[in-house]
Amino acid sequence: MSTQIALKNSADVHSLLTDKLDQITHAARHGAAIAQMVPDIVDHARYIFSHLSDHATLDALRETARSHPISEYLYQCPCTAHSARQPRGYPGDAELIDYLYGHPDRAPDIARATAIGRRILMSNLDRATPIAIRAQRQIVADLISHAAAQTPSARILSVACGHARELQLIDHALLERIAAFVAFDQDAKSLEVAARYRTKPGIPRIAPQCGTIMDLLKDTQLQDFQLIYACGLCDYLSDRLCQRLAHNLFARLKPGGTLLLANFLPETPDIGYMDLFMNWSLRYRTKQQILDFTATIDASAIASMEYFTDANQNIGFVKLIKGNAP
């Protein structure tokens, strides 16, 4: 029976997933290198995930995937296990992103993992999503560098800042030109890490601010920024809330200021593995849906708007520059 026929009903979708996982588990138990088979799992999960239309079927597949014997191997990977546990109570936390960055703070956890777990991690880090997230970090760092170089005493707002690791990629001489870096996040533990940069030479004046997105939308004090960015947030928000956020953040820019928003694209190859095994569900959006974030912003106030992607076209970005006041 062909794969296309097998995908016609939920029972067959379930069988299609488990049959493949059974084969890989059998091979692993008989000496095959599981890390070398992880790409097959990722690709297969992506194929199944892309053909689902029933949410109840998806919920059942999640339960099946996470309880399948293959998980005995996959959850030896400290990154996959961390994501699945959601120790901070929500998906995509800053410690997970540190794994994807290959940040030294995660080295002790990686050292405690099994040899199999470390090999699976290395395989996963070469996948599309970690590569895209590392590229996004560099894109943001380059934008901060540009703002600092062009504007003495620039004020910058990072929304859902996490650990603000992008600051580590920026030349200290440029960082010293930043007058204020407001690090906004819902997670106080993430802000504690971001705030540590204040003790290091060349790092800007970081002002940690803890709150929800609704808190931010109601805030009236955070104003006059040269750069505002929210990369890694819109993927969790509704379309309407993304539009409200874009409108709100754009209003906080100085004339000539820049707003950058990002969202993962539907073509991302790792979607199935992230959802089924990592418990990491995102709202994937097309180019037009990302551009629609700006729908309620007065077009006459926008000096320029640009859409672009990372090199491998897994994350879409929209960058707006605010016009000068008349």
BELTA-V341994 format. One record per helix or strand. SS is the DSSP state (a for helix, b for strand). FROM is the first residue (numbers start at 1). LEN is the number of residues. If there is no record, write none. Layout:
# BELTA-V341994
ss: {SS,SS}
from: {FROM,FROM}
len: {LEN,LEN}
This chain:
# BELTA-V341994
ss: {a,a,a,a,a,a,a,a,a,a,b,a,a,b,a,b,a,b,a,a,b,a,a,a,b,b}
from: {3,10,34,55,71,78,94,104,115,128,154,165,172,178,188,206,213,225,234,239,253,271,287,299,302,315}
len: {4,20,17,13,4,8,8,9,11,23,6,5,4,8,12,5,6,6,3,13,12,6,8,3,8,8}
